[in-house]
């Protein structure tokens, strides 16, 4: 795709779930065309997500719409045009082990590598729940030894907000070198996301902006949840979709329509008109 050289190049950074993709986990074709339109003008399109890299790159196979991918909430940055990883920061092995030992009796755990979410359910948790749950990781020590520098995010899943909030307080008391936040998936799934210290979507976006010589005032960020707040607050234009959490909508510069009503597409159309 041929790109024009433009003054004040923009970087549009969009969250994925609840923002870019609709409830059927699809990107509308009209949105893909809108992305192509801003890229043809010389702007960049970036996805910033809590997902693992392979889960998002699969969407890019049929139609190349992506310049950079920020995965695992900023712990992993992939340059799609050059087809290479430009930044990664894994969780230290001892921190992973510490969290596993501290919360395996109260939470379902997922360990995120670039290719997948690896489920771990301890026998202690199974007994507490009084039911059999199959674990993806059979031998945790073996898994951790194999992936000691390859776990970029850890997810702790709880069945109520009360349990998750309590665990978040307990996690902070451990005083680990981490970044963590609470995500509400639905009324029965509450997730604490853990990454290495200094890792989030904003810091990852800064890395890309510096590489591309773009100032943060020329970054347009769109999101829906708690892990988007710092980026939305610091972007030149921070946008919340209408289905976003209230905390995000309160700090956003603008609120667009929901992910099921082409919210990202409407912002892309505004970016196109700036040229």
C-alpha positions in Angstrom: 0.0 0.0 0.0 1.4 3.3 -1.1 1.4 6.0 1.6 1.6 9.7 1.2 3.9 11.8 3.4 1.8 14.1 5.5 2.4 16.8 8.1 1.2 16.1 11.6 0.9 12.3 11.0 -1.6 10.8 13.4 -1.4 7.5 15.2 -4.8 6.0 15.9 -4.7 3.5 18.8 -7.8 1.3 19.3 -8.6 -1.2 22.0 -9.9 -4.5 20.6 -12.6 -6.3 22.6 -15.6 -4.1 23.3 -14.2 -1.4 21.0 -13.0 -2.4 17.5 -14.8 -5.7 17.2 -18.5 -6.1 17.6 -20.4 -8.6 19.8 -19.9 -11.3 17.1 -16.1 -10.7 17.4 -15.9 -9.3 13.9 -14.5 -6.1 12.5 -17.1 -4.6 10.1 -15.8 -4.4 6.5 -16.7 -0.7 6.4 -14.5 -0.2 9.4 -11.6 -2.0 7.7 -12.0 0.3 4.7 -12.0 3.3 7.0 -8.7 2.1 8.5 -7.3 1.6 5.1 -8.4 5.2 4.2 -6.5 6.8 7.1 -3.4 4.7 6.4 -3.4 5.6 2.8 -3.1 9.3 4.0 0.1 8.4 5.9 -1.4 7.8 9.3 -0.8 4.7 11.4 -3.3 2.3 12.9 -2.5 0.4 16.1 -4.4 -2.1 18.2 -3.7 -2.0 21.9 -5.2 -5.0 23.7 -5.0 -7.4 26.6 -5.1 -10.3 24.2 -2.1 -12.4 23.3 -0.5 -11.5 19.9 -1.6 -14.5 17.8 -5.2 -14.0 18.8 -5.2 -10.5 17.1 -2.8 -11.2 14.2 -5.3 -13.8 12.9 -7.6 -11.0 12.0 -4.9 -9.4 9.9 -4.3 -12.4 7.6 -7.2 -11.8 5.2 -6.8 -8.0 5.0 -3.7 -6.2 6.1 -5.0 -3.2 8.2 -2.5 -3.1 11.0 0.8 -1.1 11.5 1.6 -2.1 15.1 0.1 -4.4 17.6 0.4 -3.7 21.4 -0.5 -7.0 23.1 -0.8 -8.2 26.7 -1.6 -4.7 27.8 1.7 -3.3 26.6 4.1 -6.1 27.4 4.6 -7.1 23.8 4.8 -4.8 20.7 4.9 -6.1 17.2 5.7 -4.1 14.1 3.4 -5.7 11.5 5.0 -3.9 8.5 8.5 -5.1 9.4 7.2 -8.4 10.8 9.2 -8.2 14.0 8.9 -7.8 17.7 10.2 -4.4 18.7 9.6 -4.6 22.5 8.8 -7.2 25.1 8.9 -7.3 28.8 8.0 -10.6 30.5 7.0 -11.1 34.1 9.9 -12.3 36.2 9.7 -16.0 37.0 9.7 -15.5 40.8 6.8 -13.0 40.6 4.8 -15.5 38.6 5.5 -18.2 41.1 4.7 -15.9 44.0 1.3 -14.9 42.6 0.5 -18.5 41.8 1.2 -19.7 45.3 -0.7 -16.8 46.9 -3.9 -17.0 44.9 -4.2 -20.6 43.5 -6.7 -21.5 46.2 -9.1 -18.6 45.4 -8.8 -17.9 41.6 -8.6 -19.5 38.2 -5.2 -18.5 36.7 -4.2 -17.9 33.1 -0.6 -17.4 32.0 -0.3 -15.5 28.8 2.5 -16.3 26.3 2.6 -14.8 22.8 0.7 -17.8 21.3 -1.9 -18.6 23.9 -3.7 -18.3 27.3 -2.5 -21.2 29.5 -5.1 -22.2 32.0 -4.2 -23.4 35.5 -6.7 -24.6 38.1 -5.1 -25.9 41.3 -6.5 -29.0 43.0 -7.0 -26.8 46.1 -9.4 -24.6 44.1 -11.2 -27.6 42.7 -11.7 -29.0 46.2 -13.0 -25.6 47.5 -15.5 -25.4 44.6 -16.5 -29.0 45.2 -16.3 -29.9 41.5 -13.8 -31.2 39.0 -12.2 -28.7 36.7 -9.7 -29.7 34.1 -6.5 -27.7 34.1 -4.6 -26.8 30.9 -1.3 -26.9 32.8 -0.8 -30.3 34.4 2.7 -29.7 35.8 3.1 -26.1 36.8 6.9 -26.3 37.6 7.6 -27.8 34.2 5.5 -25.2 32.5 7.2 -22.3 34.3 10.6 -23.7 33.6 9.8 -23.9 29.9 8.3 -20.4 29.8 10.5 -18.6 32.4 11.0 -15.5 30.1 7.9 -16.0 28.0 4.9 -15.0 30.3 3.9 -11.5 29.5 0.6 -11.3 31.4 -1.1 -13.1 34.2 -4.8 -13.2 34.6 -6.6 -14.0 37.9 -10.3 -14.9 37.4 -12.9 -14.5 40.1 -16.6 -15.1 40.2 -17.6 -11.9 42.0 -16.4 -8.3 42.2 -16.1 -8.6 45.9 -13.6 -11.5 45.6 -11.7 -9.7 42.9 -11.5 -6.4 44.9 -10.3 -8.3 48.0 -7.7 -10.1 46.0 -6.5 -6.8 44.4 -5.9 -5.4 47.9 -4.0 -8.6 49.0 -1.9 -8.4 45.8 -0.9 -4.9 46.5 0.2 -5.8 50.0 2.7 -8.2 48.5 4.6 -5.2 47.1 5.7 -6.9 44.0 7.3 -5.1 41.1 4.1 -5.3 38.9 1.4 -3.3 37.3 -2.2 -4.6 37.9 -5.8 -3.6 37.2 -9.3 -5.0 37.5 -11.3 -5.8 34.4 -15.0 -6.7 34.5 -15.7 -9.2 31.8 -19.4 -9.8 32.7 -21.5 -10.3 35.8 -19.8 -13.6 36.7 -16.2 -13.0 35.5 -13.9 -10.4 37.2 -10.3 -10.4 36.1 -7.2 -9.0 37.7 -4.6 -8.4 34.9 -0.9 -8.4 36.0 2.0 -7.3 33.9 5.6 -6.3 34.8 6.2 -3.0 36.4 6.1 0.0 34.0 4.0 -1.9 31.5 0.7 -0.5 30.2 -0.9 0.6 26.9 0.2 4.2 27.4 3.9 3.3 27.8 3.7 1.0 24.8 2.1 3.8 22.7 4.9 6.2 23.7 7.5 3.7 22.4 5.7 3.6 19.0 5.2 7.4 18.9 8.9 8.0 19.6 9.9 5.5 16.8 7.6 7.2 14.3 8.5 10.7 15.5 4.9 11.5 16.4 4.0 13.6 19.4 1.4 12.3 21.9 -0.8 15.3 21.0 -1.2 13.6 17.6 -2.3 10.3 19.1 -6.0 9.4 18.9 -6.8 6.7 21.4 -10.1 4.7 21.6 -11.1 2.3 24.4 -13.8 0.9 26.6 -12.3 -0.3 29.9 -10.0 0.3 32.9 -6.8 -0.8 31.2 -7.4 2.0 28.7 -7.7 4.9 31.2 -4.1 6.1 31.3 -3.8 6.0 27.6 -7.1 7.8 27.0 -6.2 10.4 29.5 -2.8 11.2 28.0 -3.6 11.0 24.2 -4.1 14.1 22.2 -7.7 12.9 21.6 -9.0 10.3 24.1 -12.3 8.6 23.0 -14.6 6.3 24.8 -17.1 4.1 23.1 -20.6 4.5 24.6 -20.4 1.0 26.1 -17.3 1.9 28.0 -17.0 1.8 31.8 -18.2 5.0 33.5 -14.7 5.8 34.8 -13.3 5.9 31.3 -16.2 8.0 29.9 -15.6 10.6 32.6 -12.0 11.3 31.5 -12.5 10.9 27.7 -12.4 14.0 25.5 -15.2 12.5 23.4 -17.7 9.7 23.5 -18.5 7.9 20.2 -21.1 5.2 19.6 -20.7 1.6 20.8 -18.7 -1.2 19.3 -21.9 -2.5 17.8 -22.7 0.9 16.2 -19.4 1.6 14.3 -17.9 3.7 17.1 -14.3 3.4 15.9 -15.3 3.9 12.3 -16.9 7.3 13.1 -13.7 8.5 14.8 -11.6 7.3 11.8 -13.8 9.3 9.5 -13.0 12.4 11.6 -9.3 11.7 11.3 -9.6 11.4 7.5 -11.2 14.9 7.3 -8.2 16.4 9.0 -6.2 16.1 5.8 
